[in-house]
Amino acid sequence: MATSSDLGKDEDAVDTNIKKLEALLRDIHEYTEPVHNLSKLCTALLQRNHFDEDNITLKMQQVQTKFEDLKKKALHRQKLLGSAKVAHQFLREASELEEFLNDQLQVAASEEYGNDIEHVELLIQKFESFHSNLHAEEARVAALSNAAKKGLAKSAVESDRAKVETKLEEVLTLYQDLKELAAARQEALAGAKQVHIFDRTADETIAWVQEKTSAMYAEGYGHDLESIQALVRKHQGYERDMEALKSQVDTVNSEALRLSALFPDAKEHIDAKNEELNDSFIELQTEAKLRCEKLQQAEKLQAYFDEYRDLM
């Protein structure tokens, strides 16, 4: 039992071997007094010049040597089993942490960026909570690393040392990968929010452009000089509004260029939205120019008719 090479393939097996060894150590302790008594008897026999003193001395030496050897081997096995238990405990805790980190890796690897500003803000809020919990896990990783160092310092089995070193490296690498992925996810969500804000601004500007376009179409061209001139003045107001609208379109264009450079993956989407805005604004400008020309023609024609009527 004291010289067995079986340390146990897992934590339960190690515990079983430890219990068996503890029973052996109790037996050894119980045999200490009988061995001591035997030694006293040997001494007494030798003091009486027993005729077989050579055999008695040899036998006593053999008993004491084997007994001391048994104690030494049992204590050595106790050390080995203690080392194996520490190693298995570490490997179990490391595997549990590794499983947890792999689960978190799936969260950090998410490519969901929300359908609108409100949705992405909700995702950011959830991820901030996730990131906070991840930061708290740093203490758990540090504790595992310290446990590994202590275990390695006490380890009496080279194979256990190799397993602990390998597993620790795997966990530390995984945790570093997770932190980097989480940081990238955090940046991506912040970028997604900027893109959603751009989308909303662009959509609001497009709606403003379409509203102005629809308003011009609904006005008609008047039925007399007074109504035509009123429409001309109103159109001049539209053109002033278009100057403000052009400033807004220019702002959106600048933001599109900035975001396209920052987020190449979203460039196609940003460019498409920006193109939609510019197309609608160009259409508005074209229609406004055409309407201005028609109103000017209508004004001149109506003035000519009114002058002709007065002459008649």
C-alpha positions, -999 to +999 in steps of 0.1 A: +000+000+000+028+024+009+046+019-024+016+018-048+020+040-079-017+045-082-025+081-072-059+082-087-071+093-121-095+120-106-103+138-074-126+111-061-100+084-067-074+104-049-097+109-019-102+071-018-065+065-019-060+091+008-085+074+031-068+040+026-034+056+034-048+073+065-060+038+077-024+025+070-009+054+089-032+046+119-021+010+118+016+021+117+009+043+147-007+014+165+023-008+158+048+018+172+043+006+207+046-031+199+078-025+180+091-004+209+082-032+233+099-058+211+130-036+211+129-035+249+125-073+250+155-076+226+176-054+249+166-074+280+175-107+262+209-094+251+216-081+286+211-116+299+236-130+273+210-150+255+226-179+236+210-168+203+218-131+206+231-128+171+199-139+156+179-118+180+199-087+171+196-094+134+159-100+136+153-068+157+173-048+132+153-062+103+120-053+121+132-018+129+145-012+094+114-024+077+092-005+101+111+028+096+111+021+058+074+015+059+068+048+078+091+067+053+073+052+023+039+059+038+048+095+045+062+099+010+030+084-005+010+109+017+030+137+001+024+124-034-014+120-028-016+154-013+002+168-044-022+148-067-052+161-048-041+197-051-035+192-089-069+176-094-086+204-074-068+229-096-078+211-128-114+209-117-116+246-108-097+255-140-121+235-161-151+251-144-136+286-151-128+276-186-163+265-192-176+298-178-152+318-200-162+299-231-198+308-224-189+344-220-169+342-252-201+335-271-217+366-256-186+388-265-186+373-300-222+384-307-227+403-340-261+417-330-260+455-332-296+465-329-323+476-353-323+513-342-309+536-316-331+524-287-323+488-295-285+493-296-287+514-264-303+484-247-276+461-260-249+486-248-266+486-213-266+448-212-231+446-224-219+471-198-233+448-171-216+418-188-183+438-190-186+446-153-191+410-144-162+400-166-139+424-148-150+408-115-139+375-129-103+388-130-100+381-093-111+345-099-085+341-126-058+356-104-068+332-075-065+303-099-031+315-111-019+318-074-033+283-067-014+269-097+018+285-084+014+271-049+004+237-064+035+237-086+057+246-057+044+217-037+040+192-065+061+161-062+049+145-095+062+158-127+032+148-147+010+168-124+032+199-129+029+196-166-009+193-165-012+223-142+011+244-163-007+235-195-042+241-181-032+274-165-018+286-198-050+276-216-072+295-191-050+326-191-049+326-229-087+322-230-093+350-206-070+373-225-089+364-258-121+371-240-110+405-228-098+415-262-131+403-278-151+421-252-132+453-259-138+449-296-175+442-290-178+473-268-162+495-296-184+478-322-216+486-302-205+522-298-198+524-335-232+508-342-249+535-321-232+562-342-244+545-374-279+542-361-278+579-351-266+587-387-295+566-401-320+584-381-306+618-390-305+608-426-340+595-426-353+626-408-335+648-434-349+626-463-384+630-448-379+668-446-368+669-483-398+648-493-421+670-473-408+701-491-411+683-525-447+673-518-456+708-506-443+723-539-463+698-560-495+706-540-494+744-546-503+747-582-495+778-603-522+803-594-551+817-614-544+854-614-514+877-611-520+883-574-521+845-566-491+838-589-471+865-572-481+851-538-468+817-549-436+833-562-430+848-527-439+815-511-414+797-534-387+822-524-394+811-488-390+775-499-356+783-515-345+799-482-356+767-464-336+748-490-304+767-480-309+754-444-317+720-458-286+720-479-265+728-447-281+698-431-274+676-461-238+687-461-236+678-424-249+643-431-225+639-460-196+648-438-207+624-411-211+597-438-175+602-449-163+601-412-183+569-404-173+551-436-136+556-428-141+545-391-163+515-399-154+499-432-178+470-426-207+495-425-195+516-454-218+500-480-249+507-458-238+542-450-230+551-486-264+537-497-283+558-471-263+589-480-269+583-517-306+581-510-305+614-492-285+631-519-307+618-547-338+631-529-322+665-524-311+667-560-346+659-570-359+686-547-334+712-562-344+701-597-381+704-590-376+737-572-357+752-601-383+740-626-411+754-605-394+787-602-390+789-639-427+780-644-439+805-618-418+833-635-432+823-669-467+823-654-462+857-638-449+873-670-477+857-691-504+867-666-490+903-665-491+904-703-527+892-704-537+917-677-520+946-696-537+935-728-571+933-711-567+968-697-558+981-732-589+965-746 
